[in-house]
């Protein structure tokens, strides 16, 4: 199903992520924090490479994945509590903290929601739209919970050395608000992008069918 335009789009996204990654690594505030914040990218890239031919995703999914990677890399470069733009927003609006990490957790729900939705549709995991919405939310909350458990494990292992990675900024309810942001992101993705995503999934199925490949799997 890989048309020339589709491949060019994938290459453009890969190049963009590599450029941002290079910038993020050069002059990163803390190398250990950089690795901790960026490790999801190094987990995702091999999976995307291995499924590139057997289960290519829609253009929307790849674009969102690339955007999420860039969000992670910006946070890894500055640490989430010190991203300059959100320092400005904090000071200008007289907020108590730099909220860039909330952008990351919104994306942590928004992007996996579309990926999970695509897998559910194409693999026919669940057909009813209501159940699909519910299960996608469950998947995104599970991912968010796993990430919070990882943060807890790093905090136990590193003590105060993990402060930059945790980015709690003194908020005792940071874990709960992070998971709530992921829930909002997952809900928003399904509310805003479902119709657009459906068209892309159907286009993918039609292209596969023309080339004699399985229509959805």
C-alpha positions as CSV (number, residue, x, y, z in Angstrom):
1,X,0.0,0.0,0.0
2,X,3.0,2.2,0.1
3,X,2.6,4.9,-2.5
4,X,5.4,7.3,-3.4
5,X,3.7,10.2,-1.6
6,X,3.1,8.0,1.5
7,X,6.8,7.0,1.7
8,X,8.0,10.6,1.2
9,X,5.7,11.6,4.1
10,X,7.2,8.9,6.3
11,X,10.7,9.9,5.4
12,X,10.0,13.6,6.0
13,X,8.6,12.8,9.5
14,X,11.7,10.6,10.3
15,X,14.0,13.4,9.2
16,X,12.1,16.0,11.3
17,X,12.3,13.8,14.4
18,X,16.0,13.1,13.8
19,X,16.7,16.9,13.5
20,X,14.8,17.6,16.7
21,X,16.6,14.7,18.5
22,X,20.0,16.1,17.5
23,X,19.1,19.6,18.8
24,X,17.6,18.0,22.0
25,X,20.8,16.1,22.7
26,X,23.2,19.0,22.1
27,X,23.3,21.1,25.2
28,X,20.7,19.1,27.1
29,X,20.5,20.3,30.7
30,X,21.1,16.8,32.2
31,X,22.1,13.7,30.2
32,X,20.5,11.2,32.6
33,X,17.3,13.1,32.5
34,X,17.5,13.2,28.7
35,X,17.7,9.4,28.5
36,X,14.9,8.9,30.9
37,X,12.6,11.4,29.1
38,X,13.5,10.1,25.6
39,X,13.4,6.3,26.2
40,X,9.9,5.9,24.9
41,X,11.2,7.1,21.5
42,X,13.8,4.4,21.5
43,X,11.2,1.8,22.3
44,X,8.8,3.0,19.6
45,X,11.2,3.4,16.7
46,X,12.1,-0.4,16.5
47,X,8.5,-1.3,16.7
48,X,7.6,1.1,13.9
49,X,10.5,-0.2,11.8
50,X,9.5,-3.8,12.3
51,X,5.8,-3.1,11.4
52,X,6.7,-0.7,8.5
53,X,5.7,-3.3,5.9
54,X,3.5,-5.8,7.7
55,X,1.2,-3.2,9.5
56,X,1.8,0.3,8.2
57,X,-0.3,2.9,10.0
58,X,-2.3,5.7,8.6
59,X,-0.7,9.0,7.8
60,X,-2.5,10.6,10.7
61,X,-1.1,8.1,13.2
62,X,2.5,8.5,12.0
63,X,2.2,12.3,12.1
64,X,0.9,12.2,15.7
65,X,3.6,9.8,16.7
66,X,6.3,12.1,15.3
67,X,4.7,15.1,17.1
68,X,4.6,13.2,20.3
69,X,8.3,12.4,19.9
70,X,9.1,16.0,19.4
71,X,7.2,17.0,22.6
72,X,9.2,14.4,24.5
73,X,12.5,15.7,23.0
74,X,11.8,19.3,23.9
75,X,11.1,18.2,27.5
76,X,14.2,16.1,27.5
77,X,16.3,19.0,26.4
78,X,15.2,21.5,29.0
79,X,13.6,19.2,31.5
80,X,9.9,19.5,31.7
81,X,9.9,22.0,34.6
82,X,12.1,24.5,32.7
83,X,10.8,24.8,29.1
84,X,11.3,28.5,28.4
85,X,8.0,29.2,26.7
86,X,6.0,27.8,29.6
87,X,8.2,29.7,32.0
88,X,6.9,32.8,30.2
89,X,3.3,31.5,30.4
90,X,3.7,30.9,34.1
91,X,5.1,34.3,34.8
92,X,2.7,36.1,32.5
93,X,-0.4,34.4,33.8
94,X,0.9,34.3,37.4
95,X,0.7,30.5,37.6
96,X,2.4,28.5,40.3
97,X,4.3,26.1,38.0
98,X,5.7,25.5,34.5
99,X,2.9,23.3,33.0
100,X,4.8,21.9,29.9
101,X,4.6,18.4,31.5
102,X,0.8,18.6,31.3
103,X,1.2,19.1,27.5
104,X,3.3,15.9,27.5
105,X,0.6,14.0,29.5
106,X,-2.2,15.3,27.2
107,X,-0.2,13.9,24.3
108,X,0.3,10.7,26.3
109,X,-3.4,10.2,26.0
110,X,-4.1,11.8,22.7
111,X,-1.6,9.9,20.5
112,X,-2.0,6.4,21.9
113,X,-5.8,6.8,21.6
114,X,-5.6,7.1,17.8
115,X,-3.1,4.2,17.6
116,X,-5.2,2.0,19.8
117,X,-8.3,3.0,17.9
118,X,-6.6,2.1,14.6
119,X,-5.5,-1.3,15.8
120,X,-9.0,-2.1,17.2
121,X,-10.7,-1.2,13.9
122,X,-8.2,-2.9,11.6
123,X,-7.8,-6.0,13.7
124,X,-11.6,-6.1,14.4
125,X,-10.9,-6.3,18.1
126,X,-14.2,-4.6,18.9
127,X,-16.9,-3.5,16.5
128,X,-19.3,-1.4,18.6
129,X,-18.3,2.3,18.7
130,X,-19.3,2.7,22.3
131,X,-17.2,-0.2,23.5
132,X,-14.3,1.0,21.3
133,X,-14.3,4.4,22.9
134,X,-14.4,2.9,26.4
135,X,-11.6,0.4,25.7
136,X,-9.4,3.0,24.0
137,X,-9.7,5.1,27.2
138,X,-8.8,2.1,29.3
139,X,-5.7,1.5,27.2
140,X,-4.6,5.1,27.5
141,X,-5.1,5.2,31.2
142,X,-3.2,1.9,31.5
143,X,-0.3,3.4,29.6
144,X,-0.4,6.5,31.8
145,X,-0.5,4.4,35.0
146,X,2.5,2.4,33.8
147,X,4.5,5.6,33.2
148,X,3.6,6.8,36.7
149,X,4.8,3.5,38.1
150,X,8.1,4.0,36.2
151,X,8.5,7.5,37.7
152,X,7.9,6.0,41.2
153,X,10.5,3.3,40.5
154,X,13.1,5.9,39.4
155,X,12.3,8.1,42.4
156,X,12.9,5.2,44.7
157,X,16.2,4.3,42.9
158,X,17.6,7.8,42.5
159,X,16.1,9.8,45.3
160,X,16.5,13.5,44.8
161,X,18.5,12.8,41.6
162,X,15.2,12.0,39.9
163,X,13.6,15.4,40.6
164,X,14.2,16.7,37.1
165,X,12.7,13.6,35.6
166,X,9.6,13.6,37.9
167,X,8.9,17.3,37.4
168,X,6.4,17.4,40.2
169,X,7.4,21.0,41.2
170,X,6.1,20.4,44.7
171,X,2.6,19.3,43.6
172,X,1.4,16.5,45.9
173,X,-1.3,15.5,43.3
174,X,1.0,15.6,40.3
175,X,0.4,11.8,39.6
176,X,-3.3,12.2,39.6
177,X,-3.4,15.3,37.5
178,X,-1.0,13.7,35.0
179,X,-3.4,10.7,34.6
180,X,-6.3,13.1,34.3
181,X,-4.5,15.0,31.5
182,X,-4.0,11.7,29.7
183,X,-7.7,10.9,30.0
184,X,-8.6,14.3,28.6
185,X,-6.2,13.8,25.7
186,X,-7.6,10.4,24.9
187,X,-11.2,11.7,25.0
188,X,-10.4,14.7,22.9
189,X,-8.6,12.6,20.2
190,X,-11.7,10.4,19.8
191,X,-14.1,13.3,19.8
192,X,-12.1,15.5,17.4
193,X,-10.4,13.1,15.0
194,X,-12.7,10.0,14.7
195,X,-14.3,10.9,11.4
196,X,-11.0,12.0,9.8
197,X,-9.3,8.8,11.2
198,X,-12.1,6.6,9.8
199,X,-11.6,8.1,6.3
200,X,-7.8,7.4,6.5
201,X,-8.4,3.8,7.7
202,X,-10.9,3.2,4.9
203,X,-8.4,4.7,2.4
204,X,-5.8,2.4,3.7
205,X,-8.1,-0.6,3.3
206,X,-9.1,0.4,-0.3
207,X,-5.4,0.8,-1.3
208,X,-4.6,-2.6,0.1
209,X,-7.5,-4.2,-1.7
210,X,-6.4,-2.7,-5.0
211,X,-3.0,-4.2,-4.5
212,X,-4.4,-7.6,-3.5
213,X,-3.4,-7.3,0.2
214,X,-5.7,-8.0,3.2
215,X,-8.1,-5.1,3.4
216,X,-7.7,-4.3,7.1
217,X,-5.3,-6.5,8.9
